[in-house]
Amino acid sequence: MAEFGKIVVFGTGLIGGSFSLALKEAEAVEEVVGFGRTPSTLRIAQELGVIDRAGINPVHEIEDADIVLVATPVAQMPEIFARIAPYLGPNTIVTDGGSTKGDVVAAARAAFGDRIAQFVPAHPIAGAENSGPSAARWDLYQGKKVVVTPLTENSDDALDHIKRAWSLCGADIYELTPEMHDRVFAAVSHLPHLLSYALVHDLAVREDADLFFTFAASGFRDFTRIAASHPEMWRDICLANREALLGELDSYRAQLDELRTALARNDGQRLEEIFGIARQARRSWAGEN
């Protein structure tokens, strides 16, 4: 028998759809029910085998679900939490795939109240530029990190339930507090997206933008790949983690000011020092030493 009976997924695109496909590939789920904003998206998801059927009303689907995954942009999560809260079954565990945790946890507490123990926050670190059901892949989470950010109210069983589901998707499981999660990802994920969008936007609005893009090569392509990500999703992420992101942006501006000063002073030694430290850190992180 499959390890999970029914799983309900809100958002059948890259994150939610890949979660579904991975559990299907592992033969770990009997049925996946999908909810989405448009019937056409759900129809495509069903045609591609991402979901088994589309949900019509949460009242008919939530109570007997083993897991409910909310894999929408974070700004949509409060409304979804409020919709499903009245129908939670005693054994239903809700989780999410949001890239920020402080705002999501606050929304969950407001919606679930004294049933907050049934919400286990999580964040799969496996994004891509494409979106929608056609972007979903059964192997998206193979060897990737999933960060679970437990609440003090979560039971060991609830936590293990969600960890087990992500493990069956092929992911490596890590734990952080919601606060530490948002601090870390402001630096290593949210800021890089902001910088990538800024660079491409700067060139795109110039009168001779076509000239610059004509000669942009692999270095530009690598640095700006994430600027092809979903604008709505990243708008929500940046606003949701605003305070931590502002701190990281200020730190980065100070670094740019230091580089500008060294360049203005023709200080090659300082430039090389900074580049050398960065090179060593990058090679160590990539396992190239």
Secondary structure as the mmCIF struct_conf table of DSSP 4:
data_model
#
loop_
_struct_conf.conf_type_id
_struct_conf.id
_struct_conf.beg_label_comp_id
_struct_conf.beg_label_asym_id
_struct_conf.beg_label_seq_id
_struct_conf.end_label_comp_id
_struct_conf.end_label_asym_id
_struct_conf.end_label_seq_id
BEND BEND1 GLU A 3 GLU A 3
STRN STRN1 PHE A 4 PHE A 10
BEND BEND2 GLY A 13 GLY A 13
HELX_RH_AL_P HELX_RH_AL_P1 LEU A 14 GLU A 25
TURN_TY1_P TURN_TY1_P1 ALA A 26 GLU A 27
STRN STRN2 VAL A 29 PHE A 35
BEND BEND3 ARG A 37 ARG A 37
HELX_RH_AL_P HELX_RH_AL_P2 PRO A 39 GLU A 47
TURN_TY1_P TURN_TY1_P2 LEU A 48 GLY A 49
BEND BEND4 VAL A 50 VAL A 50
BEND BEND5 ASP A 52 ASP A 52
STRN STRN3 ARG A 53 ALA A 54
BEND BEND6 ILE A 56 ILE A 56
HELX_RH_3T_P HELX_RH_3T_P1 PRO A 58 HIS A 60
TURN_TY1_P TURN_TY1_P3 GLU A 61 GLU A 61
BEND BEND7 ILE A 62 ILE A 62
TURN_TY1_P TURN_TY1_P4 GLU A 63 ASP A 64
BEND BEND8 ASP A 66 ASP A 66
STRN STRN4 ILE A 67 VAL A 70
BEND BEND9 THR A 72 THR A 72
HELX_RH_3T_P HELX_RH_3T_P2 VAL A 74 GLN A 76
HELX_RH_AL_P HELX_RH_AL_P3 MET A 77 ILE A 84
HELX_RH_3T_P HELX_RH_3T_P3 ALA A 85 TYR A 87
TURN_TY1_P TURN_TY1_P5 PRO A 90 ASN A 91
STRN STRN5 ILE A 93 ASP A 96
BEND BEND10 SER A 99 SER A 99
HELX_RH_AL_P HELX_RH_AL_P4 GLY A 102 PHE A 112
HELX_RH_3T_P HELX_RH_3T_P4 GLY A 113 GLN A 118
STRN STRN6 PHE A 119 VAL A 120
STRN STRN7 ALA A 122 ILE A 125
BEND BEND11 GLU A 129 GLU A 129
BEND BEND12 GLY A 132 GLY A 132
HELX_RH_3T_P HELX_RH_3T_P5 PRO A 133 ALA A 135
TURN_TY1_P TURN_TY1_P6 TRP A 138 GLY A 143
STRN STRN8 LYS A 145 VAL A 148
TURN_TY1_P TURN_TY1_P7 THR A 152 GLU A 153
HELX_RH_AL_P HELX_RH_AL_P5 ASP A 156 LEU A 168
TURN_TY1_P TURN_TY1_P8 CYS A 169 GLY A 170
HELX_LH_PP_P HELX_LH_PP_P1 ALA A 171 ALA A 171
STRN STRN9 ASP A 172 GLU A 175
HELX_RH_AL_P HELX_RH_AL_P6 PRO A 178 PHE A 185
HELX_RH_PI_P HELX_RH_PI_P1 ALA A 186 HIS A 190
HELX_RH_AL_P HELX_RH_AL_P7 LEU A 191 ALA A 204
TURN_TY1_P TURN_TY1_P9 VAL A 205 VAL A 205
BEND BEND13 ARG A 206 ARG A 206
TURN_TY1_P TURN_TY1_P10 GLU A 207 ASP A 208
HELX_RH_AL_P HELX_RH_AL_P8 ALA A 209 PHE A 215
HELX_RH_AL_P HELX_RH_AL_P9 SER A 218 THR A 224
HELX_RH_3T_P HELX_RH_3T_P6 ARG A 225 ALA A 228
BEND BEND14 SER A 229 SER A 229
HELX_RH_AL_P HELX_RH_AL_P10 PRO A 231 ALA A 240
TURN_TY1_P TURN_TY1_P11 ASN A 241 ASN A 241
HELX_RH_AL_P HELX_RH_AL_P11 ARG A 242 ALA A 264
TURN_TY1_P TURN_TY1_P12 ARG A 265 ASN A 266
HELX_RH_AL_P HELX_RH_AL_P12 GLY A 268 TRP A 285
TURN_TY1_P TURN_TY1_P13 ALA A 286 GLY A 287
#
